[in-house]
Amino acid sequence: MKAAFALAALLCTAASATVLADPQSHVVTISDFVYKPEKLTVAVGDTVRFENKDDVGHTVTAKDGSFDSQNIDTGKSWTYTFSTAGTYEYFCTVHPSMKGSVTAQ
């Protein structure tokens, strides 16, 4: 009986230690044909809003095909939630020299 109680107390303590932080929101600005910041680290579950401040449309397209914003017009934005850990490299399909990455951990 004492062993069962001790085990239950240990499990409760372990469970409370694994409480995750609330998801956060981050912003990547697209201006002067550059993603700013070019590299971003977020927690799994966080959301990134890509805001186009340039005079032309751009995309945010993952190299691995996991996401694609389609065209984001000037003054518009697109949001993506990173639900799986990993490094996601992306580029603009209209201007392939534009590159960035998000690392979700």
C-alpha positions in Angstrom: 0.0 0.0 0.0 2.8 2.4 0.9 4.6 1.5 -2.4 1.4 2.3 -4.4 1.0 5.6 -2.7 4.7 6.5 -3.2 4.4 5.6 -6.9 1.2 7.7 -7.3 3.0 10.7 -5.7 6.0 10.2 -8.0 3.8 10.1 -11.1 1.9 13.3 -10.1 5.2 15.1 -9.5 6.6 13.9 -12.9 3.4 15.0 -14.7 3.5 18.5 -13.3 7.1 18.9 -14.4 6.2 18.3 -18.0 3.7 21.2 -18.3 4.3 22.9 -21.6 4.4 26.7 -22.1 1.5 28.3 -24.0 2.1 28.6 -27.8 3.7 31.9 -28.8 3.3 34.0 -32.0 6.3 35.2 -34.0 6.6 37.6 -37.0 8.8 37.3 -40.0 8.7 40.5 -42.1 9.3 40.3 -45.8 10.9 43.5 -47.1 13.6 44.5 -49.5 13.4 41.0 -50.9 14.6 39.5 -47.6 12.9 37.5 -44.8 13.6 39.2 -41.5 14.8 37.4 -39.5 16.2 35.0 -42.0 16.6 32.3 -39.3 14.1 31.9 -36.5 13.9 29.3 -33.6 10.4 28.6 -32.1 8.9 26.0 -29.8 6.8 23.2 -31.3 3.2 24.6 -31.5 4.2 28.2 -32.0 2.8 30.2 -34.9 4.7 32.4 -37.3 3.0 35.2 -39.3 4.8 36.2 -42.5 4.0 39.9 -43.3 4.7 41.2 -46.8 6.0 44.8 -46.6 7.5 44.7 -50.1 6.1 46.4 -53.2 5.5 43.0 -54.9 4.1 39.6 -54.0 6.1 36.8 -52.4 5.6 33.2 -51.3 6.8 31.3 -48.3 7.4 27.8 -49.7 9.0 24.9 -47.8 11.8 23.2 -49.6 10.4 19.8 -48.4 6.9 20.7 -49.6 5.4 20.7 -46.1 3.8 24.2 -46.6 3.2 26.8 -49.2 1.7 30.2 -48.7 0.9 30.8 -52.3 1.3 34.5 -53.3 1.2 36.9 -50.4 0.3 40.3 -51.8 1.7 43.6 -50.6 0.4 44.5 -47.2 -1.0 41.0 -46.6 0.2 38.2 -44.3 0.1 34.4 -44.0 0.3 32.3 -40.8 1.7 28.8 -40.2 1.9 26.8 -37.0 4.9 24.6 -36.6 3.5 21.5 -35.0 6.4 19.1 -35.5 10.0 19.5 -34.4 12.6 20.1 -37.2 14.3 22.7 -39.3 12.1 24.0 -42.1 14.0 25.8 -44.9 11.8 27.9 -47.2 12.1 30.2 -50.2 10.1 32.5 -52.4 9.0 30.7 -55.6 8.8 34.1 -57.4 12.3 35.2 -56.2 14.2 31.9 -55.5 17.2 33.8 -54.1 15.1 34.7 -51.1 15.6 32.1 -48.4 14.9 31.6 -44.7 14.4 28.9 -42.1 12.4 28.1 -39.0 13.7 25.6 -36.4 10.9 24.2 -34.2 12.2 22.5 -31.0 
